[in-house]
């Protein structure tokens, strides 16, 4: 099922996904900031990459036209303004518990992006 998520920023998005069991951190074992605890063990504390455990389309900040135009160097473009929040689309079969842990919003009337 398709879900729409809105958070304050990207960090909040990943934290919510992690809380719902839909993302995890993948740590670079070669990063010198990871603390070794033995010959083969280490404490993850250095660089990491987020890995989604579902289909995730990160949109980020959405900009909408204001109706005004801007002229610069002879070019005329539409002025835009940011919509509050950091947006993403999620395609997954979520449990009721996972849904309650995510900052889900109602489907927009005119989505910026949709799944193919």
Number of C-alpha atoms within 10 A of each C-alpha: 7 14 19 18 21 22 21 14 14 18 11 14 22 19 17 19 24 19 14 17 14 20 19 17 14 12 16 15 18 9 13 11 13 17 14 14 9 8 6 6 11 12 13 17 15 14 15 14 10 14 15 15 13 15 13 18 15 15 15 17 17 14 13 12 12 11 8 9 13 11 10 8 5 7 8 10 12 12 14 15 11 12 11 13 15 20 23 20 23 20 14 14 12 16 9 8 9 15 13 11 14 20 16 17 12 9 12 8 6 7 9 12 11 9 10 3
